């Protein structure tokens, strides 16, 4: 069965950094598109970042305009793990962050709160 387990969320001050991790199992990770979504209170779910396998070791990363230049998505196929490095965090980044695999499967989410 597919499992996606997020970790790394927490409380951070504005301008700070967090790294989220998503440990995946139950499918072929290396050929799968992996994504991070978030949902803030009162807002629609937003696609934050996506990483798509290309040829060989090449991957293609895409970001929402709201996080471009601040967030970096990466993956370690040997560990079946996708990461989201979040820098220069803003209060509006506060949300539950969800890992998504292949557009089909969801993790349980991890809370990120950016506040003084």
N, C-alpha and C positions, 0 to 999 in steps of 0.2 A: 504494500500500500504506500501511496505517496505521503511523505511527511516533510513539512517545512517548519523549522523551529527557529524563530527569531530570538536574538539576544542583543544586549548592548544599549538598550534604551535607558533613560533616566532623566534626572533634572540637571540642567546646565544653565549657566549664565549667558546672557546675550554676548555674542562674540566668541563663545567657546566652541568646542568641538566634541563630537561623538562619532564612534564607529559602530554601525550596526552589522550584525552577522546573521546569515540565514543558512543553517545546515540542512541540506537536502538529502533525501533518500527515496527509493522506490521507483526511480525512473532513470533514464540515461541522461545524466546531468550535462555532460560535455557538449552535447548537441542541442541543448534546450535553451531557448530564450528565457532569461530570468529578469524579473522586474521588481522594483520597489514602488508601492503605492502608499498614499497616506490619506487619512480622513480626519479633518479637524471638526470640532463641534459646530454644527449648523452649516457645514459645507459639504459639497459633493466629494466623493472619492476622486483623488487626483493621481495620475501617473507621474511619478517623480523621476524615475530613471529606469532605463532598460538596457540590457546588454545582450547582444545577439551574436552567436557564433558565425564566423566566416570560414575561410579556408585556412587549414592548419591551425596555427596559434592565434590567428587574427580574430578579434572581436570588435563589434561596432557598438558604441555607447551613445545613447540619446538621453536628453534631459529636458525636463520642463523648464520653461523660461524663468520661472520663479527661483530655481535653484542652480541654474547654469553658472559655472564659474566658482561655485561654493561647494557643490557636492560632487563626489566621484564614485561611480559604481565600478566594481572589479570582481573578478572571480578567481578561484583556485580550484581547478578541476580535479587535482589530486586529493583535495579535501572535500569535494562536493559542496563547496561553500561560496556564497555570493556575499559581497560586502557593500556597504554604503558608508563612505567617509563623508561626514558632514562638518564643514568648517564655517566660520563666521555666522554662527547660528543666530537667528532672529526670533523674536516672540511669535511671529506668524508661522514659524516652522513647527510650532507646537501641534502635535497630532499623534494619532496611533499610526504607526508605520507597519505595513504588511508586505511580506514577501510573496511573490507570485511566480509560478512556474508554468511555462508553456501557454500562458493565458488561461489556464484551466484550474490550477490548484493554488490554494491559499494557506498561508501560515496563520497563527493565532494572533499575531500583532504584538508590537512592543511600543510602550508609551514613551514619547519624547516630549519633555516639557522644557521650554526655554523661558526662563524667568529670573528676575533678580530676587 
